[in-house]
Amino acid sequence: MDIVTYEDVHIDFTEDEWILLNPSQKSLYVDVMLETYRNLTALGYSWEDHNFEEYCQSARKHGR
């Protein structure tokens, strides 16, 4: 069985791509990524190599 990593499921839009999304698409993205984070955490995924908090702060700054 292969291990799922954050990189396998993470989608990172550029600022230009993010601008093209409508509000419902942005909301869906946030909901899906938070669910993914919770699921990987529940499976015991190690977040040591990722600064998830910094990513969230950056996303908020860009209106994500």
PyMOL Python script that loads the backbone (N, CA, C, O; Angstrom):
from pymol import cmd

cmd.read_pdbstr("""\
ATOM      1  N   MET A   1       0.843  -1.178   0.000  1.00  0.00           N
ATOM      2  CA  MET A   1       0.000   0.000   0.000  1.00  0.00           C
ATOM      3  C   MET A   1       0.890   1.244   0.000  1.00  0.00           C
ATOM      4  O   MET A   1       1.799   1.352   0.822  1.00  0.00           O
ATOM      5  N   ASP A   2       0.638   2.169  -0.904  1.00  0.00           N
ATOM      6  CA  ASP A   2       1.400   3.401  -0.966  1.00  0.00           C
ATOM      7  C   ASP A   2       0.895   4.384   0.079  1.00  0.00           C
ATOM      8  O   ASP A   2      -0.291   4.409   0.410  1.00  0.00           O
ATOM      9  N   ILE A   3       1.803   5.182   0.585  1.00  0.00           N
ATOM     10  CA  ILE A   3       1.461   6.204   1.567  1.00  0.00           C
ATOM     11  C   ILE A   3       1.075   7.484   0.837  1.00  0.00           C
ATOM     12  O   ILE A   3       1.757   7.906  -0.098  1.00  0.00           O
ATOM     13  N   VAL A   4      -0.014   8.094   1.266  1.00  0.00           N
ATOM     14  CA  VAL A   4      -0.450   9.366   0.705  1.00  0.00           C
ATOM     15  C   VAL A   4       0.296  10.472   1.430  1.00  0.00           C
ATOM     16  O   VAL A   4       0.395  10.469   2.657  1.00  0.00           O
ATOM     17  N   THR A   5       0.817  11.411   0.667  1.00  0.00           N
ATOM     18  CA  THR A   5       1.507  12.544   1.267  1.00  0.00           C
ATOM     19  C   THR A   5       0.732  13.818   0.993  1.00  0.00           C
ATOM     20  O   THR A   5      -0.154  13.856   0.139  1.00  0.00           O
ATOM     21  N   TYR A   6       1.075  14.837   1.716  1.00  0.00           N
ATOM     22  CA  TYR A   6       0.451  16.148   1.524  1.00  0.00           C
ATOM     23  C   TYR A   6       0.646  16.625   0.088  1.00  0.00           C
ATOM     24  O   TYR A   6      -0.266  17.204  -0.501  1.00  0.00           O
ATOM     25  N   GLU A   7       1.826  16.387  -0.478  1.00  0.00           N
ATOM     26  CA  GLU A   7       2.118  16.816  -1.841  1.00  0.00           C
ATOM     27  C   GLU A   7       1.211  16.120  -2.860  1.00  0.00           C
ATOM     28  O   GLU A   7       0.930  16.673  -3.924  1.00  0.00           O
ATOM     29  N   ASP A   8       0.757  14.912  -2.534  1.00  0.00           N
ATOM     30  CA  ASP A   8      -0.135  14.172  -3.427  1.00  0.00           C
ATOM     31  C   ASP A   8      -1.502  14.831  -3.557  1.00  0.00           C
ATOM     32  O   ASP A   8      -2.154  14.709  -4.594  1.00  0.00           O
ATOM     33  N   VAL A   9      -1.932  15.519  -2.525  1.00  0.00           N
ATOM     34  CA  VAL A   9      -3.304  16.041  -2.509  1.00  0.00           C
ATOM     35  C   VAL A   9      -3.386  17.556  -2.442  1.00  0.00           C
ATOM     36  O   VAL A   9      -4.469  18.125  -2.576  1.00  0.00           O
ATOM     37  N   HIS A  10      -2.266  18.206  -2.237  1.00  0.00           N
ATOM     38  CA  HIS A  10      -2.244  19.663  -2.091  1.00  0.00           C
ATOM     39  C   HIS A  10      -2.341  20.346  -3.453  1.00  0.00           C
ATOM     40  O   HIS A  10      -1.667  19.954  -4.406  1.00  0.00           O
ATOM     41  N   ILE A  11      -3.170  21.347  -3.529  1.00  0.00           N
ATOM     42  CA  ILE A  11      -3.276  22.182  -4.725  1.00  0.00           C
ATOM     43  C   ILE A  11      -2.923  23.595  -4.303  1.00  0.00           C
ATOM     44  O   ILE A  11      -3.505  24.143  -3.366  1.00  0.00           O
ATOM     45  N   ASP A  12      -1.978  24.168  -4.992  1.00  0.00           N
ATOM     46  CA  ASP A  12      -1.546  25.524  -4.660  1.00  0.00           C
ATOM     47  C   ASP A  12      -1.726  26.396  -5.887  1.00  0.00           C
ATOM     48  O   ASP A  12      -1.011  26.250  -6.877  1.00  0.00           O
ATOM     49  N   PHE A  13      -2.692  27.309  -5.814  1.00  0.00           N
ATOM     50  CA  PHE A  13      -2.953  28.220  -6.915  1.00  0.00           C
ATOM     51  C   PHE A  13      -1.972  29.382  -6.876  1.00  0.00           C
ATOM     52  O   PHE A  13      -1.582  29.841  -5.802  1.00  0.00           O
ATOM     53  N   THR A  14      -1.580  29.852  -8.046  1.00  0.00           N
ATOM     54  CA  THR A  14      -0.817  31.100  -8.091  1.00  0.00           C
ATOM     55  C   THR A  14      -1.792  32.227  -7.773  1.00  0.00           C
ATOM     56  O   THR A  14      -3.007  32.031  -7.801  1.00  0.00           O
ATOM     57  N   GLU A  15      -1.266  33.392  -7.476  1.00  0.00           N
ATOM     58  CA  GLU A  15      -2.136  34.529  -7.180  1.00  0.00           C
ATOM     59  C   GLU A  15      -3.022  34.852  -8.384  1.00  0.00           C
ATOM     60  O   GLU A  15      -4.199  35.176  -8.223  1.00  0.00           O
ATOM     61  N   ASP A  16      -2.456  34.763  -9.589  1.00  0.00           N
ATOM     62  CA  ASP A  16      -3.235  35.028 -10.806  1.00  0.00           C
ATOM     63  C   ASP A  16      -4.360  34.014 -10.991  1.00  0.00           C
ATOM     64  O   ASP A  16      -5.464  34.379 -11.394  1.00  0.00           O
ATOM     65  N   GLU A  17      -4.086  32.740 -10.699  1.00  0.00           N
ATOM     66  CA  GLU A  17      -5.116  31.706 -10.802  1.00  0.00           C
ATOM     67  C   GLU A  17      -6.203  31.922  -9.750  1.00  0.00           C
ATOM     68  O   GLU A  17      -7.391  31.763 -10.027  1.00  0.00           O
ATOM     69  N   TRP A  18      -5.776  32.286  -8.538  1.00  0.00           N
ATOM     70  CA  TRP A  18      -6.725  32.483  -7.432  1.00  0.00           C
ATOM     71  C   TRP A  18      -7.720  33.585  -7.763  1.00  0.00           C
ATOM     72  O   TRP A  18      -8.906  33.471  -7.450  1.00  0.00           O
ATOM     73  N   ILE A  19      -7.249  34.636  -8.386  1.00  0.00           N
ATOM     74  CA  ILE A  19      -8.111  35.771  -8.748  1.00  0.00           C
ATOM     75  C   ILE A  19      -9.226  35.326  -9.698  1.00  0.00           C
ATOM     76  O   ILE A  19     -10.327  35.875  -9.662  1.00  0.00           O
ATOM     77  N   LEU A  20      -8.947  34.349 -10.532  1.00  0.00           N
ATOM     78  CA  LEU A  20      -9.930  33.884 -11.515  1.00  0.00           C
ATOM     79  C   LEU A  20     -11.044  33.032 -10.911  1.00  0.00           C
ATOM     80  O   LEU A  20     -12.075  32.817 -11.548  1.00  0.00           O
ATOM     81  N   LEU A  21     -10.842  32.547  -9.688  1.00  0.00           N
ATOM     82  CA  LEU A  21     -11.867  31.721  -9.037  1.00  0.00           C
ATOM     83  C   LEU A  21     -12.985  32.593  -8.486  1.00  0.00           C
ATOM     84  O   LEU A  21     -12.745  33.700  -8.003  1.00  0.00           O
ATOM     85  N   ASN A  22     -14.211  32.081  -8.562  1.00  0.00           N
ATOM     86  CA  ASN A  22     -15.316  32.818  -7.955  1.00  0.00           C
ATOM     87  C   ASN A  22     -15.383  32.452  -6.471  1.00  0.00           C
ATOM     88  O   ASN A  22     -14.744  31.489  -6.049  1.00  0.00           O
ATOM     89  N   PRO A  23     -16.139  33.198  -5.680  1.00  0.00           N
ATOM     90  CA  PRO A  23     -16.175  32.959  -4.224  1.00  0.00           C
ATOM     91  C   PRO A  23     -16.551  31.529  -3.827  1.00  0.00           C
ATOM     92  O   PRO A  23     -15.999  30.994  -2.865  1.00  0.00           O
ATOM     93  N   SER A  24     -17.472  30.912  -4.546  1.00  0.00           N
ATOM     94  CA  SER A  24     -17.857  29.547  -4.175  1.00  0.00           C
ATOM     95  C   SER A  24     -16.720  28.560  -4.456  1.00  0.00           C
ATOM     96  O   SER A  24     -16.560  27.586  -3.720  1.00  0.00           O
ATOM     97  N   GLN A  25     -15.940  28.793  -5.491  1.00  0.00           N
ATOM     98  CA  GLN A  25     -14.794  27.932  -5.771  1.00  0.00           C
ATOM     99  C   GLN A  25     -13.716  28.103  -4.704  1.00  0.00           C
ATOM    100  O   GLN A  25     -13.088  27.128  -4.290  1.00  0.00           O
ATOM    101  N   LYS A  26     -13.504  29.334  -4.262  1.00  0.00           N
ATOM    102  CA  LYS A  26     -12.526  29.594  -3.202  1.00  0.00           C
ATOM    103  C   LYS A  26     -12.960  28.929  -1.904  1.00  0.00           C
ATOM    104  O   LYS A  26     -12.141  28.347  -1.192  1.00  0.00           O
ATOM    105  N   SER A  27     -14.238  29.019  -1.602  1.00  0.00           N
ATOM    106  CA  SER A  27     -14.768  28.394  -0.394  1.00  0.00           C
ATOM    107  C   SER A  27     -14.622  26.873  -0.460  1.00  0.00           C
ATOM    108  O   SER A  27     -14.248  26.241   0.528  1.00  0.00           O
ATOM    109  N   LEU A  28     -14.913  26.292  -1.604  1.00  0.00           N
ATOM    110  CA  LEU A  28     -14.759  24.848  -1.781  1.00  0.00           C
ATOM    111  C   LEU A  28     -13.309  24.440  -1.587  1.00  0.00           C
ATOM    112  O   LEU A  28     -13.029  23.437  -0.930  1.00  0.00           O
ATOM    113  N   TYR A  29     -12.387  25.202  -2.151  1.00  0.00           N
ATOM    114  CA  TYR A  29     -10.964  24.912  -1.997  1.00  0.00           C
ATOM    115  C   TYR A  29     -10.581  24.881  -0.516  1.00  0.00           C
ATOM    116  O   TYR A  29      -9.927  23.942  -0.063  1.00  0.00           O
ATOM    117  N   VAL A  30     -10.983  25.893   0.227  1.00  0.00           N
ATOM    118  CA  VAL A  30     -10.660  25.965   1.653  1.00  0.00           C
ATOM    119  C   VAL A  30     -11.250  24.769   2.388  1.00  0.00           C
ATOM    120  O   VAL A  30     -10.567  24.137   3.194  1.00  0.00           O
ATOM    121  N   ASP A  31     -12.510  24.454   2.116  1.00  0.00           N
ATOM    122  CA  ASP A  31     -13.165  23.322   2.782  1.00  0.00           C
ATOM    123  C   ASP A  31     -12.455  22.002   2.478  1.00  0.00           C
ATOM    124  O   ASP A  31     -12.234  21.194   3.380  1.00  0.00           O
ATOM    125  N   VAL A  32     -12.100  21.787   1.221  1.00  0.00           N
ATOM    126  CA  VAL A  32     -11.449  20.547   0.824  1.00  0.00           C
ATOM    127  C   VAL A  32     -10.057  20.439   1.437  1.00  0.00           C
ATOM    128  O   VAL A  32      -9.675  19.371   1.916  1.00  0.00           O
ATOM    129  N   MET A  33      -9.296  21.529   1.429  1.00  0.00           N
ATOM    130  CA  MET A  33      -7.950  21.480   1.988  1.00  0.00           C
ATOM    131  C   MET A  33      -7.984  21.272   3.502  1.00  0.00           C
ATOM    132  O   MET A  33      -7.139  20.556   4.042  1.00  0.00           O
ATOM    133  N   LEU A  34      -8.951  21.889   4.199  1.00  0.00           N
ATOM    134  CA  LEU A  34      -9.064  21.661   5.640  1.00  0.00           C
ATOM    135  C   LEU A  34      -9.454  20.216   5.944  1.00  0.00           C
ATOM    136  O   LEU A  34      -8.943  19.616   6.890  1.00  0.00           O
ATOM    137  N   GLU A  35     -10.355  19.663   5.145  1.00  0.00           N
ATOM    138  CA  GLU A  35     -10.735  18.256   5.339  1.00  0.00           C
ATOM    139  C   GLU A  35      -9.539  17.350   5.057  1.00  0.00           C
ATOM    140  O   GLU A  35      -9.315  16.377   5.778  1.00  0.00           O
ATOM    141  N   THR A  36      -8.780  17.659   4.027  1.00  0.00           N
ATOM    142  CA  THR A  36      -7.586  16.887   3.702  1.00  0.00           C
ATOM    143  C   THR A  36      -6.581  16.944   4.846  1.00  0.00           C
ATOM    144  O   THR A  36      -6.005  15.923   5.223  1.00  0.00           O
ATOM    145  N   TYR A  37      -6.372  18.129   5.393  1.00  0.00           N
ATOM    146  CA  TYR A  37      -5.464  18.303   6.524  1.00  0.00           C
ATOM    147  C   TYR A  37      -5.919  17.450   7.708  1.00  0.00           C
ATOM    148  O   TYR A  37      -5.117  16.753   8.328  1.00  0.00           O
ATOM    149  N   ARG A  38      -7.211  17.514   8.010  1.00  0.00           N
ATOM    150  CA  ARG A  38      -7.742  16.724   9.133  1.00  0.00           C
ATOM    151  C   ARG A  38      -7.573  15.221   8.882  1.00  0.00           C
ATOM    152  O   ARG A  38      -7.182  14.477   9.782  1.00  0.00           O
ATOM    153  N   ASN A  39      -7.868  14.783   7.658  1.00  0.00           N
ATOM    154  CA  ASN A  39      -7.762  13.352   7.338  1.00  0.00           C
ATOM    155  C   ASN A  39      -6.325  12.865   7.435  1.00  0.00           C
ATOM    156  O   ASN A  39      -6.069  11.804   8.003  1.00  0.00           O
ATOM    157  N   LEU A  40      -5.387  13.624   6.890  1.00  0.00           N
ATOM    158  CA  LEU A  40      -3.990  13.218   6.965  1.00  0.00           C
ATOM    159  C   LEU A  40      -3.497  13.219   8.409  1.00  0.00           C
ATOM    160  O   LEU A  40      -2.715  12.354   8.803  1.00  0.00           O
ATOM    161  N   THR A  41      -3.953  14.189   9.194  1.00  0.00           N
ATOM    162  CA  THR A  41      -3.586  14.240  10.606  1.00  0.00           C
ATOM    163  C   THR A  41      -4.124  13.014  11.341  1.00  0.00           C
ATOM    164  O   THR A  41      -3.430  12.421  12.167  1.00  0.00           O
ATOM    165  N   ALA A  42      -5.368  12.642  11.032  1.00  0.00           N
ATOM    166  CA  ALA A  42      -5.976  11.472  11.672  1.00  0.00           C
ATOM    167  C   ALA A  42      -5.224  10.191  11.325  1.00  0.00           C
ATOM    168  O   ALA A  42      -5.211   9.242  12.109  1.00  0.00           O
ATOM    169  N   LEU A  43      -4.598  10.165  10.151  1.00  0.00           N
ATOM    170  CA  LEU A  43      -3.820   9.002   9.732  1.00  0.00           C
ATOM    171  C   LEU A  43      -2.407   9.013  10.303  1.00  0.00           C
ATOM    172  O   LEU A  43      -1.629   8.084  10.083  1.00  0.00           O
ATOM    173  N   GLY A  44      -2.080  10.085  11.045  1.00  0.00           N
ATOM    174  CA  GLY A  44      -0.774  10.163  11.669  1.00  0.00           C
ATOM    175  C   GLY A  44       0.280  10.830  10.811  1.00  0.00           C
ATOM    176  O   GLY A  44       1.474  10.666  11.060  1.00  0.00           O
ATOM    177  N   TYR A  45      -0.140  11.581   9.803  1.00  0.00           N
ATOM    178  CA  TYR A  45       0.820  12.265   8.932  1.00  0.00           C
ATOM    179  C   TYR A  45       1.639  13.253   9.739  1.00  0.00           C
ATOM    180  O   TYR A  45       1.097  13.979  10.573  1.00  0.00           O
ATOM    181  N   SER A  46       2.934  13.285   9.498  1.00  0.00           N
ATOM    182  CA  SER A  46       3.833  14.194  10.209  1.00  0.00           C
ATOM    183  C   SER A  46       3.905  15.528   9.482  1.00  0.00           C
ATOM    184  O   SER A  46       4.213  15.581   8.291  1.00  0.00           O
ATOM    185  N   TRP A  47       3.621  16.598  10.200  1.00  0.00           N
ATOM    186  CA  TRP A  47       3.632  17.941   9.611  1.00  0.00           C
ATOM    187  C   TRP A  47       4.943  18.665   9.887  1.00  0.00           C
ATOM    188  O   TRP A  47       5.035  19.873   9.666  1.00  0.00           O
ATOM    189  N   GLU A  48       5.952  17.954  10.362  1.00  0.00           N
ATOM    190  CA  GLU A  48       7.223  18.589  10.718  1.00  0.00           C
ATOM    191  C   GLU A  48       7.891  19.269   9.531  1.00  0.00           C
ATOM    192  O   GLU A  48       8.538  20.304   9.694  1.00  0.00           O
ATOM    193  N   ASP A  49       7.741  18.699   8.339  1.00  0.00           N
ATOM    194  CA  ASP A  49       8.388  19.259   7.155  1.00  0.00           C
ATOM    195  C   ASP A  49       7.563  20.354   6.488  1.00  0.00           C
ATOM    196  O   ASP A  49       7.986  20.929   5.485  1.00  0.00           O
ATOM    197  N   HIS A  50       6.383  20.641   7.044  1.00  0.00           N
ATOM    198  CA  HIS A  50       5.496  21.627   6.433  1.00  0.00           C
ATOM    199  C   HIS A  50       5.115  22.672   7.469  1.00  0.00           C
ATOM    200  O   HIS A  50       4.821  22.345   8.619  1.00  0.00           O
ATOM    201  N   ASN A  51       5.123  23.904   7.060  1.00  0.00           N
ATOM    202  CA  ASN A  51       4.684  24.963   7.954  1.00  0.00           C
ATOM    203  C   ASN A  51       3.253  25.318   7.578  1.00  0.00           C
ATOM    204  O   ASN A  51       3.001  26.320   6.908  1.00  0.00           O
ATOM    205  N   PHE A  52       2.312  24.472   8.025  1.00  0.00           N
ATOM    206  CA  PHE A  52       0.911  24.638   7.675  1.00  0.00           C
ATOM    207  C   PHE A  52       0.368  25.962   8.194  1.00  0.00           C
ATOM    208  O   PHE A  52      -0.429  26.615   7.520  1.00  0.00           O
ATOM    209  N   GLU A  53       0.794  26.358   9.381  1.00  0.00           N
ATOM    210  CA  GLU A  53       0.328  27.624   9.951  1.00  0.00           C
ATOM    211  C   GLU A  53       0.756  28.796   9.065  1.00  0.00           C
ATOM    212  O   GLU A  53      -0.030  29.711   8.820  1.00  0.00           O
ATOM    213  N   GLU A  54       1.988  28.766   8.591  1.00  0.00           N
ATOM    214  CA  GLU A  54       2.474  29.833   7.710  1.00  0.00           C
ATOM    215  C   GLU A  54       1.682  29.843   6.405  1.00  0.00           C
ATOM    216  O   GLU A  54       1.359  30.910   5.883  1.00  0.00           O
ATOM    217  N   TYR A  55       1.372  28.673   5.883  1.00  0.00           N
ATOM    218  CA  TYR A  55       0.580  28.576   4.661  1.00  0.00           C
ATOM    219  C   TYR A  55      -0.801  29.195   4.873  1.00  0.00           C
ATOM    220  O   TYR A  55      -1.284  29.937   4.017  1.00  0.00           O
ATOM    221  N   CYS A  56      -1.432  28.898   5.994  1.00  0.00           N
ATOM    222  CA  CYS A  56      -2.763  29.444   6.279  1.00  0.00           C
ATOM    223  C   CYS A  56      -2.719  30.960   6.405  1.00  0.00           C
ATOM    224  O   CYS A  56      -3.606  31.651   5.904  1.00  0.00           O
ATOM    225  N   GLN A  57      -1.690  31.480   7.072  1.00  0.00           N
ATOM    226  CA  GLN A  57      -1.559  32.930   7.210  1.00  0.00           C
ATOM    227  C   GLN A  57      -1.360  33.576   5.844  1.00  0.00           C
ATOM    228  O   GLN A  57      -1.937  34.627   5.568  1.00  0.00           O
ATOM    229  N   SER A  58      -0.560  32.966   4.999  1.00  0.00           N
ATOM    230  CA  SER A  58      -0.324  33.478   3.655  1.00  0.00           C
ATOM    231  C   SER A  58      -1.617  33.442   2.849  1.00  0.00           C
ATOM    232  O   SER A  58      -1.913  34.377   2.104  1.00  0.00           O
ATOM    233  N   ALA A  59      -2.384  32.371   2.995  1.00  0.00           N
ATOM    234  CA  ALA A  59      -3.637  32.244   2.281  1.00  0.00           C
ATOM    235  C   ALA A  59      -4.621  33.323   2.710  1.00  0.00           C
ATOM    236  O   ALA A  59      -5.326  33.889   1.875  1.00  0.00           O
ATOM    237  N   ARG A  60      -4.672  33.612   4.013  1.00  0.00           N
ATOM    238  CA  ARG A  60      -5.565  34.660   4.500  1.00  0.00           C
ATOM    239  C   ARG A  60      -5.145  36.024   3.959  1.00  0.00           C
ATOM    240  O   ARG A  60      -5.987  36.847   3.598  1.00  0.00           O
ATOM    241  N   LYS A  61      -3.852  36.250   3.906  1.00  0.00           N
ATOM    242  CA  LYS A  61      -3.339  37.528   3.412  1.00  0.00           C
ATOM    243  C   LYS A  61      -3.733  37.761   1.955  1.00  0.00           C
ATOM    244  O   LYS A  61      -3.957  38.897   1.539  1.00  0.00           O
ATOM    245  N   HIS A  62      -3.815  36.667   1.177  1.00  0.00           N
ATOM    246  CA  HIS A  62      -4.175  36.777  -0.222  1.00  0.00           C
ATOM    247  C   HIS A  62      -5.670  36.571  -0.444  1.00  0.00           C
ATOM    248  O   HIS A  62      -6.116  36.407  -1.580  1.00  0.00           O
ATOM    249  N   GLY A  63      -6.440  36.579   0.636  1.00  0.00           N
ATOM    250  CA  GLY A  63      -7.883  36.428   0.516  1.00  0.00           C
ATOM    251  C   GLY A  63      -8.328  35.022   0.190  1.00  0.00           C
ATOM    252  O   GLY A  63      -9.397  34.818  -0.385  1.00  0.00           O
ATOM    253  N   ARG A  64      -7.519  34.061   0.551  1.00  0.00           N
ATOM    254  CA  ARG A  64      -7.858  32.659   0.258  1.00  0.00           C
ATOM    255  C   ARG A  64      -8.683  32.078   1.360  1.00  0.00           C
ATOM    256  O   ARG A  64      -9.067  30.910   1.296  1.00  0.00           O
TER     257      ARG A  64
END
""", "prot")
cmd.dss("prot")
cmd.show_as("cartoon", "prot")
cmd.util.cbc("prot")
cmd.orient("prot")
